[in-house]
Amino acid sequence: MERNRGLLSEVWDFLKVRKKWWLLPIIILLILAGALIIFGQSSALSPFIYALG
C-alpha cells in the first residue's frame, strides 16, 4: 500500500507529471486569497485589509 501523502505533494506530482505548469499561478492566488480571508477575520489589521479590497 502506498504511504499516506499530503495534499501539496499530490498537487506537485500532478503538475510535474502532467506538465500543467499554467495551473501554478492560479493555485498560488487561491492560497493567497484564502490566507487573506483567514487573517482578515481574526486580526487587528482587518480594517486595513478590508480597505485594500
C-alpha positions in Angstrom: 0.0 0.0 0.0 1.2 3.5 -0.8 2.3 5.7 2.1 0.0 8.5 3.1 0.9 11.7 1.2 0.0 15.2 1.8 -2.2 17.3 -0.5 0.6 19.6 -1.5 2.9 16.7 -2.6 0.0 15.2 -4.6 -0.6 18.5 -6.4 3.1 18.9 -7.1 3.3 15.5 -8.6 0.3 16.2 -10.7 1.8 19.4 -12.1 5.2 17.7 -12.7 3.9 14.6 -14.4 1.1 16.1 -16.5 3.2 19.3 -17.2 0.3 21.6 -16.2 2.6 24.5 -15.1 0.0 27.1 -16.2 -2.1 26.0 -13.1 0.6 27.0 -10.7 -0.2 30.8 -10.7 -3.9 30.0 -10.2 -3.2 27.7 -7.2 -0.9 30.3 -5.7 -3.5 33.1 -6.0 -6.1 30.8 -4.4 -3.8 30.1 -1.5 -3.1 33.8 -1.0 -6.8 34.7 -1.2 -7.6 32.1 1.4 -4.9 33.3 3.7 -6.1 36.9 3.3 -9.6 35.8 4.3 -8.4 33.9 7.3 -6.1 36.7 8.5 -8.8 39.3 7.8 -11.3 37.7 10.1 -9.1 37.3 13.1 -6.6 40.0 13.0 -6.2 43.5 14.4 -5.2 44.5 10.9 -8.6 43.6 9.4 -9.7 47.2 8.9 -6.6 47.8 6.8 -7.1 44.6 4.8 -10.7 45.4 4.1 -9.6 48.8 2.9 -7.4 47.1 0.2 -10.4 45.3 -1.3 
